[in-house]
Amino acid sequence: MLAASSWRSSTASSTKRGYGYAWQKARVGYLRSHPFCVYCLRDPLYAAIRDMAPSTAILHCADVGLAVPMASVVDHIEPHRGDQALFWNKANWQSLCGMHHSADKQREEAAQRSGE
């Protein structure tokens, strides 16, 4: 396991940090089962689609003129910091769109680090 402060800033490749072929397969499967960004779904505009099947939700969004809140990132809810058990724990995964992963989630993690 990498030191807690170095897992992300390491010069090791993403594959060496655990994001290799097995992760890519797991990521695709998770996004197939959880296609919508959980942060987007918090918005009251998307309340109607939260419990719909993905195909129905996509059609509903088109009918009412909403962007479909598709996820593209599988995020670790609790940062794993190199802990492989936490890395592979699917209960620690959530689907996010790129915008929420790059902005809101990073801001939350920075706030947690400054409070540690």
N, C-alpha and C positions, 0 to 999 in steps of 0.2 A: 504494500500500500504506500502511496506517496504521502509525504508530509501534508498536513491539512492545509497549510498556506500555499503549497506549491503545485497542487494537482492541476490547476487551470493554467498557471503561468509556466509550467514546465515546457522545456523545449522538446519533450517527447512528442511523437506524432499522435494524432487523434486515435489511431489504431492502438498504439501502446497505452493510451489512457483509457482504453476500454470501448472505444467507439468504432470497432471494426465490423467485419461482415456479420457476426452474430447480432451486434447491436442494430445494424441496418435492417436486418430481417425482423427483429423484434419491434423496431420502430414502425416499420411498414404495417405489420400486423396490428399494432396498437392503434395507429391512426385509422386503419380500416374499421376497427371496432369502436373507436372514439373520434369521429371525424371533426367535431366542432371544438372551437377554442372555449375552454371553461371560463376564461375571463370575459370574453364577448358575451357568453350566455348569462353572465351576471347582470347585464344591461336589461332593464325592464322591457325594452323594445323586443327582446328575444324570448320573453316569458312563454309565449304561445308555442314555441318550437322545442322547448327543453325536453319534453317527453315524447316527441314525435320520432318516428323512424326517419333516418337520414334522407331518404328519397322524398318523403312527405314534407319534411322540413325545408328542403331545397325548393320544392314547388311552392310552398307557403311563402317563403322569402321572395320568390319571383312574383307571386300574386300581389304582395303588399309593397313591393319595391324596396326591400331590404337587401343589403349585401349578405351573401351567405357567409356565416362565420367559420370558414374552414380553417382547421388547424394544419400546421406544417411542421411543428416541433413537438417532440415528446420531451417534456421537462421533468426534472426531478424536483418534487415539491420541497423536500428537505435536501439541501446540497449534499451530495455523497462524498465529496472531497477525497475521492479515490477508494472509498470503502466499497468493495465489490458486492457485498451482501446488500447494502443499501442501493447500490447502482442497479442491481437486477430485481429489486423488490417492486413488483408492478403496483402495489398499493401506494408506492411513492412516486408514481408517474402521473402526469396530467398532460392533456393535449392543449397546446397554445398556438395562436397565430404568430407569425414572425414579429409583428408590431408589439404584441403584449410580451413576448419573450425578451425582445431586445430593449424594451423600455420599462414597463411596469415591474416585471419580475426582477430585472437587474437592479432597479431602484430599491425593491423590497429586500433583496439580498444585501445590498450595500448598507441599508439601514440596520439590518440584523448584525452585520459585521461591526458596525460602529457602536452598537449597543452591547457587544460581547465583552 
